[in-house]
Amino acid sequence: MFSLHQNADGHNHVFSPKFLSNFNKGGYTYQPSFTQGGDLLVSVRKSGENQNDIWLLSPSEKKIKRLTNTKSSEFYPRMNDGGLFISYIKKEQQETIDQQVFRVELKSQKVQSMTKDIHDVGNYAWISSHELGLYRMDNSLTYLETNENKSKRITTSVGKSISTDKSGRIMYVHKFDQDYYYLKKYFPSSSQVDVITVTPGKAEDFSIAPDGTIFMSKDHMLYSMNPSFQNTWNEVADLSLYDIKFITGLCISADGLQLALVATKEKP
């Protein structure tokens, strides 16, 4: 995890790195997302175990807490609705693919499937308390209205990283061809799709800061761009300085002051 600072000219810098995976040596700690209070939800597979559970990391207090301990695997944890719910993808251990988005009410511990008829979810992003953008295992993007359980396929050939902005637009990477990947946004209310920009070096992983700045990673490089006043990617940092080789995911805190990322030593 890095501290994040933006200059008056809109350029971003990272500093004060913290390694957060010491508690899980030999295992996997990935798919981080920030809570409103600045803690991190992560999917964890401990060494010697064969399933993933959700953990809560509190870097400021140097505390960790296991939130799930099931026979199934849980991925991509998110906190939503002002901290009243936690959601995640639950993968059942069976021959056919069964990966659904579940939501857990923290007070009552009531668990509810949000994708009853969709069982191939690879990633997701909340648009509102009853709307989801879904990355599916066939590399397609789906819009889902959960109250009426109505879904609509938006497009195909998308990257696994998806997000939503403050206006409720789904942002995703469209793998247009072998040479160009485009960052695009989808408007659920009108079904309009707009191109934001070409991604740097066919990058796929991105996260959106509260002010609309988009951060993207490519191998050990970190880039940023705010489409409201910038039209080119700016280099934030070469993270090979910290022995970071291949970034596979990143997220920005709600206050825009922290950036967490996952990296591997070998190219995924």
N, C-alpha and C positions, 0 to 999 in steps of 0.2 A: 504494500500500500504506500502511496506517495501523497505528500501534501501538494496542493495545486494552487498556482497563483496566476492571475491574468494582469498583464500590464495595461496601461491606459490606451495603448494602441491596439489592444485586442489579442496580442501574442501571449501564449500560455507557457508556463514553465512548471516542471515537477522537481521536488526536492524532498529531503528527509525520508528516505525509504525505510519501511518496516517489513520484516519477513514474518508472516503470520501462520506458517504451516509447521512450526516446530512441534506442535502437539501431535502431528500425524506423520512422523517419519516413516518412510517406506510405503505410505499410502497415497491416496489422491485427494486433493482439496481443490474444488473448482466450482464454476458457475456462481460467482459471488453477486450479491445484490445488497444495496444499503437499505437499512431501515430509516425511518424519519429521524431517529435519534442519533444516527451515525454508526450503529452497530452493523455487522455484516452477517447475512444469511449465506450459508455455503452448503453444497452437496459434498459429503465426505464418504470415502471408502477407506476404512482402516486396513492396515496390513494384515493379511490372513483372513479377511472377511470377503464375502462374495456379493454384498449388496451395499447400496448407498443410502445414507441417512442424512437428515437435515440437522445442521449444527448452527448455533448462534455464537459469533465471535464478538467480543467487546474489547477492541484494541486499547481504548483509553483506560479501561480498568484492568486490562490483562486477564480477562476471564473468558471461559468458553462453556457452552452448555449444549448438550445433545437434546434435540427437540423431538426426533422420531427414532424409533427402534423397532422396526417391523421386518417381516420376511420379504416384503416387497422392496423395490428401490425407489427412492425419491430424488428428483432432479429439479433444477431451475427454481429454487425457492424465491418467492416474492412476498413482500408485505404490502397490503393494499387497504383501501378504505380507512385511512387514518390510523392504521395499526390495529384495527379490529379483527382482521383476517390475515392468515398466511395461506398462500397457495403454492402448489408445486405440481410437477408431473410425476405421476405414480406409474411405475412399470411393474406389471404383474409377471411373475416368473412362470411362464408357460410357453408352449411351442409357437403359437401365433402371436403377432404383435398386439399388445394391449397397453397403450400409453395414453392416459387421460389426464386432464387438468383437474385437480381437486382443490377445494377451498375449505379451510378449517377456521371456524369461529373460535377465537382464542378463549373467550370467556366460558362458553358452553362446551367447547371441544367437539362441536357438531361438524361432521365431515360430509361434504357434498361434492359429487361429480359435476363439473361444469360443462363437460363435453360428452354427454351420454351416448351420442351416436357417432362420435369421432374417436377412434381408438389408435390413431397413428400420429400423435402430436410429438414433435421433436423439440419445439420451443414455443413460447407464447408471450404476448404483451397485453396488458390490460389497457383498454381504451376508456372504459367507464366501469362502474360496478356490475354492469350487465352486458358488456361488449368485450370481445377478445379478438386479437389478431393471432392466427395460428400458423406456425411453420410446420408443415407435415412431412412425413418421412419420404414422400416422393418428390421432395424439393418444391412443393407448391405452397402458396399462401392463401389462407382462408379467413374470411370475416365471419364471426359468429355472434349472433344476438341470443343471449342465454335465456332470457325470460320466455321467449317464444320458441327457443331451440331452432332458430332459422340460420342457415349458413349459406355463404356465397364464396365460390372460388374466385380469387382475384387474378392470379397469374401463376406461371410455372417458372422453373429455373431460378429460384431465389436462394440466397445464402441463409445460413441458419440463424444469424443474428438479426433480430427484429426489435423494434422499440416503438414508442408513441411519443408525440410531442404534446405540449400543453393544450393545443387545439384539438386533440383527439385524432390526429392523423397517424396512420401506420407508416412507419419508415422501415425500409428494407433494401437489400442489395439485389438487383436484378442482374444475373449473369447473362448478359446480352449475347456475347459470343466469346471466342477464345482470346480476343484482344481487349474487350471493353466490359467492365462491370460498372453499372450505374447505381447510384444511391437515389432511390425514388420515395415518394410519399403518396399515400392513398387516402382519399377523403371518403369515409363511409357514407356521409349524408348525400353525396352526389355521385359516388363511384368514379370520381375524377382521379387520374394518375398524373403526377407531375414529376419531371426529372429534376433532381437537385444538382447533381454533378457526377462526373466520373470518379470512381474511387482510386486512390493512389496505389499503383502497382497491383491492380486487381485484388485489393484488400476486401475482406468480408466482415471483420469484427469491428463493431462501433458502439458508442454510447453517447447519449445526449445530455449535456449539462443544463442546469435550470435556465440559463440565459439563451439557450438555443444553440450553443456551440457544439459541434459534432466532433468527437474524438474517434480516430480510427487507428488501428495498428496493422503493421505489415512486418512480419518477422520480429526484429528487435527495435523497429522504428515506431515512433508515436507521432501522429499528425493531428492537427485541428483546423477547423474552419467554421466560421459563423456565417451562414448564407445570407443573413440580413445585411451584412456590410462587407463580406469578403467573397471572392469568386475563385480563389486558389487555395490549395492546401498549404499549411505552414508546418514546418518541422518543429515539433515540441521538444523531442529528445531522442538521442540514440542510446537506448537502454542497455546496449552491450557493455557499457561502462560498469553496469551492475551484474554482469554475467547473465543477463537475460537474453535468450536466443530466439525463442519463438513464442510470441504472445498469442494465446488462444481465446482470450475473453477479457473484457474490461467493463467497469461500471463507475459512475460518478455519484458522489453523495448528494443529498437533497440540497445542501447549502453550497455546493459547487467547490468545496475546499479540499476534497479528498478524491483520489483516484485509486481504485483497486484493480489489480489485473492478475491473470493466471498465465504462467509461461511454462514451457517444457524445454528440455535440453535438445530433444530431437524433433525434426520437422514432422508435424502431424500428417 
